[in-house]
Amino acid sequence: MPPIAQINDLWFALPPIVVVSLVYAASRHEDAGPLLRHAVRAALWIVGFMAAIFVVLELLLRAV
């Protein structure tokens, strides 16, 4: 698969990240301000975790 096609597959991760972040934040806050701030923080954590897993898997694939 060409690299550009692989990048387009990453767009499928965006809706679940947004939904999970909003639901997680809504379980902690009721006001819109704190809810959105918490949702953004949660989304950044999720993206960071996914990026870390990607790096580990990429390093493992290159080592083999």
Backbone as ProteinMPNN parsed JSONL, in Angstrom:
{"seq_chain_A": "MPPIAQINDLWFALPPIVVVSLVYAASRHEDAGPLLRHAVRAALWIVGFMAAIFVVLELLLRAV", "coords_chain_A": {"N_chain_A": [[0.846, -1.175, 0.0], [0.633, 2.193, -0.887], [2.35, 4.928, 0.771], [0.75, 7.277, 1.059], [-1.848, 6.317, 1.079], [-1.873, 4.936, 3.471], [-1.721, 6.998, 5.311], [-4.198, 8.217, 4.982], [-5.844, 6.325, 6.167], [-5.556, 6.872, 8.833], [-7.377, 8.837, 9.43], [-9.688, 7.564, 10.174], [-9.415, 7.106, 12.849], [-9.978, 9.451, 14.135], [-12.842, 10.156, 14.717], [-13.54, 8.16, 16.796], [-11.675, 8.924, 18.781], [-12.48, 11.541, 19.415], [-15.115, 11.07, 20.335], [-14.733, 9.28, 22.523], [-13.166, 10.898, 24.185], [-14.92, 13.053, 24.738], [-17.074, 11.712, 26.023], [-15.752, 10.596, 28.227], [-14.893, 12.949, 29.506], [-17.381, 14.106, 30.014], [-18.347, 12.418, 31.923], [-17.14, 13.326, 34.142], [-17.498, 16.086, 34.41], [-19.97, 18.722, 34.347], [-20.352, 21.314, 33.446], [-19.775, 23.279, 30.493], [-17.255, 24.514, 29.943], [-15.12, 23.347, 31.676], [-15.59, 20.722, 30.841], [-14.944, 20.669, 28.077], [-12.236, 21.418, 28.183], [-11.18, 19.251, 29.609], [-11.833, 17.223, 27.826], [-10.202, 17.852, 25.629], [-7.683, 17.515, 26.79], [-7.825, 14.752, 27.383], [-8.063, 13.73, 24.786], [-5.564, 14.432, 23.753], [-3.934, 12.825, 25.367], [-4.78, 10.283, 24.488], [-4.047, 10.345, 21.756], [-1.292, 10.699, 22.062], [-0.633, 8.297, 23.376], [-1.352, 6.456, 21.381], [0.5, 7.222, 19.429], [2.902, 6.572, 20.719], [2.656, 3.775, 20.887], [2.636, 3.233, 18.154], [5.262, 4.004, 17.465], [6.774, 2.13, 18.922], [5.912, -0.275, 17.71], [6.748, 0.22, 15.088], [9.535, 0.337, 15.432], [9.982, -2.296, 16.25], [9.227, -3.655, 13.919], [11.176, -2.763, 12.129], [13.42, -3.861, 13.267], [13.224, -6.514, 12.787]], "CA_chain_A": [[0.0, 0.0, 0.0], [1.45, 3.408, -0.914], [2.313, 5.665, 2.046], [-0.349, 8.242, 1.144], [-3.055, 5.567, 1.436], [-1.785, 4.608, 4.888], [-2.019, 8.215, 6.07], [-5.645, 8.427, 4.931], [-6.47, 5.405, 7.112], [-5.508, 7.459, 10.174], [-8.562, 9.674, 9.645], [-10.721, 6.754, 10.814], [-9.204, 7.147, 14.297], [-10.418, 10.741, 14.677], [-14.149, 10.131, 15.4], [-13.524, 7.482, 18.102], [-10.911, 9.711, 19.755], [-13.336, 12.651, 19.845], [-16.244, 10.549, 21.11], [-14.25, 8.761, 23.806], [-12.733, 12.039, 24.993], [-16.094, 13.789, 25.21], [-17.821, 10.898, 26.988], [-14.945, 10.515, 29.444], [-14.951, 14.258, 30.169], [-18.751, 14.33, 30.481], [-18.571, 11.633, 33.138], [-16.468, 14.016, 35.24], [-17.895, 17.493, 34.493], [-21.263, 19.076, 33.757], [-20.23, 22.61, 32.778], [-19.146, 23.166, 29.173], [-15.847, 24.925, 29.957], [-14.257, 22.271, 32.168], [-15.794, 19.512, 30.04], [-14.164, 20.767, 26.836], [-10.805, 21.385, 28.527], [-10.844, 17.874, 29.963], [-11.925, 16.43, 26.597], [-8.993, 18.117, 24.836], [-6.569, 16.839, 27.474], [-7.986, 13.309, 27.185], [-7.753, 13.444, 23.381], [-4.104, 14.5, 23.603], [-3.391, 11.61, 25.975], [-5.075, 9.148, 23.601], [-3.196, 10.478, 20.568], [0.08, 10.433, 22.504], [-0.499, 6.862, 23.624], [-1.359, 5.789, 20.078], [1.775, 7.525, 18.774], [3.939, 5.781, 21.385], [2.484, 2.389, 20.435], [3.078, 3.21, 16.763], [6.732, 4.054, 17.437], [7.272, 0.83, 19.393], [5.669, -1.269, 16.663], [7.615, 0.539, 13.948], [10.891, -0.094, 15.788], [10.002, -3.76, 16.218], [9.192, -4.095, 12.525], [12.469, -2.476, 11.496], [14.434, -4.722, 13.873], [13.046, -7.893, 12.298]], "C_chain_A": [[0.891, 1.238, 0.0], [1.304, 4.197, 0.393], [1.147, 6.646, 2.162], [-1.652, 7.544, 1.522], [-3.041, 5.198, 2.914], [-2.119, 5.823, 5.745], [-3.523, 8.465, 6.084], [-6.383, 7.502, 5.885], [-6.479, 5.972, 8.525], [-6.719, 8.335, 10.458], [-9.689, 8.893, 10.31], [-10.572, 6.737, 12.334], [-9.764, 8.418, 14.918], [-11.796, 10.691, 15.35], [-14.144, 9.358, 16.719], [-12.756, 8.256, 19.168], [-11.775, 10.846, 20.297], [-14.46, 12.149, 20.743], [-15.798, 10.056, 22.476], [-13.834, 9.906, 24.717], [-13.921, 12.803, 25.563], [-16.887, 13.001, 26.249], [-17.06, 10.795, 28.3], [-14.999, 11.831, 30.215], [-16.346, 14.521, 30.728], [-19.063, 13.516, 31.725], [-17.946, 12.304, 34.357], [-16.992, 15.435, 35.47], [-19.276, 17.687, 33.88], [-21.2, 20.398, 33.009], [-19.423, 22.466, 31.492], [-17.659, 23.496, 29.194], [-14.917, 23.829, 30.445], [-14.38, 20.987, 31.348], [-14.932, 19.549, 28.783], [-12.664, 20.747, 27.109], [-10.361, 19.962, 28.849], [-10.88, 16.974, 28.727], [-10.687, 16.624, 25.728], [-7.792, 17.426, 25.47], [-6.628, 15.329, 27.268], [-7.643, 12.921, 25.746], [-6.249, 13.477, 23.144], [-3.431, 13.279, 24.22], [-3.597, 10.398, 25.063], [-4.175, 9.184, 22.373], [-1.74, 10.195, 20.928], [0.332, 8.956, 22.747], [-0.473, 6.086, 22.307], [-0.05, 6.024, 19.332], [2.909, 6.712, 19.393], [3.862, 4.318, 20.959], [2.952, 2.253, 18.99], [4.6, 3.175, 16.673], [7.315, 2.714, 17.869], [7.086, -0.23, 18.313], [6.553, -1.032, 15.442], [9.052, 0.099, 14.223], [11.01, -1.613, 15.773], [10.003, -4.283, 14.786], [10.526, -3.86, 11.819], [13.571, -3.375, 12.041], [14.363, -6.143, 13.321], [13.544, -8.034, 10.898]], "O_chain_A": [[1.815, 1.326, 0.808], [0.26, 4.141, 1.042], [0.608, 6.83, 3.254], [-2.479, 8.13, 2.221], [-4.097, 5.153, 3.545], [-2.739, 5.683, 6.799], [-4.065, 8.885, 7.106], [-7.455, 7.861, 6.372], [-7.325, 5.592, 9.334], [-7.055, 8.554, 11.621], [-10.557, 9.49, 10.946], [-11.519, 6.384, 13.036], [-10.001, 8.453, 16.126], [-11.912, 11.155, 16.484], [-14.701, 9.855, 17.698], [-13.143, 8.247, 20.336], [-11.8, 11.086, 21.504], [-14.728, 12.735, 21.792], [-16.423, 10.383, 23.485], [-14.127, 9.877, 25.912], [-13.925, 13.16, 26.741], [-17.326, 13.567, 27.25], [-17.657, 10.897, 29.372], [-15.135, 11.83, 31.439], [-16.478, 15.1, 31.806], [-19.947, 13.881, 32.5], [-18.199, 11.888, 35.487], [-16.941, 15.938, 36.592], [-19.7, 16.924, 33.012], [-21.925, 20.585, 32.032], [-18.511, 21.644, 31.405], [-16.875, 22.822, 28.526], [-14.016, 23.415, 29.714], [-13.406, 20.254, 31.178], [-14.264, 18.567, 28.459], [-11.903, 20.134, 26.361], [-9.296, 19.522, 28.415], [-10.056, 16.069, 28.592], [-10.178, 15.662, 25.153], [-6.979, 16.82, 24.772], [-5.605, 14.696, 27.01], [-7.003, 11.895, 25.517], [-5.718, 12.642, 22.413], [-2.466, 12.754, 23.663], [-2.689, 9.585, 24.89], [-3.604, 8.162, 21.992], [-1.034, 9.523, 20.176], [1.378, 8.425, 22.373], [0.331, 5.169, 22.137], [0.455, 5.117, 18.671], [3.78, 6.217, 18.677], [4.89, 3.692, 20.699], [3.595, 1.264, 18.638], [5.161, 2.405, 15.893], [8.251, 2.217, 17.244], [8.006, -0.998, 18.033], [7.047, -1.982, 14.835], [9.711, -0.452, 13.341], [12.023, -2.154, 15.331], [10.704, -5.247, 14.476], [10.95, -4.676, 11.001], [14.558, -3.628, 11.349], [15.342, -6.886, 13.386], [13.475, -9.121, 10.324]]}, "name": "protein", "num_of_chains": 1, "seq": "MPPIAQINDLWFALPPIVVVSLVYAASRHEDAGPLLRHAVRAALWIVGFMAAIFVVLELLLRAV"}
